Amino acid sequence: QLQLVESGGGLVQPGGTLRLSCVASGFGMEWYVIGWFRQAPGKEREGVSCISGSGGSTNYRDSVEGRFTIFRDNAKNTVYLLMSDLKPEDTAVYYCAAGVYSGRPPLLISSIYDYWGQGFQVTVSS
């Protein structure tokens, strides 16, 4: 059973920092591109960041470039998303997802991701 479990969400003030974690079970994460997506109320789901299986290639949406950092520890079967200088517009339900894709850079397109976590809330508010 392939499963992704996210953690690290919650409430943070504007300008604050959160680290999200995505832990995989049931498969070796190193073979998969891992992406972070988010969906705010009333909006479509959007890609935030993704990382190749080796960790050597990453991709970010423009609005988080320079503020968010994605990295992975394949020995722990875990991918992290470090979010700094958080803004109210970062408020959303965040999901991690895994897919098989060999292109570079990896893509923030939902259709290439086959496995999804349950998602959890990140709220940026004072």
Secondary structure, 3 states (H helix, E strand, C coil): CCEEEEECCEEECCCCCEEEEEEEECCCHHHCEEEEEEECCCCCCEEEEEECCCCCCEEECHHHCCCEEEEEEHHHCEEEEEECCCCHHHCEEEEEEEECCCCCCCCCCHHHCCEECCCEEEEECC
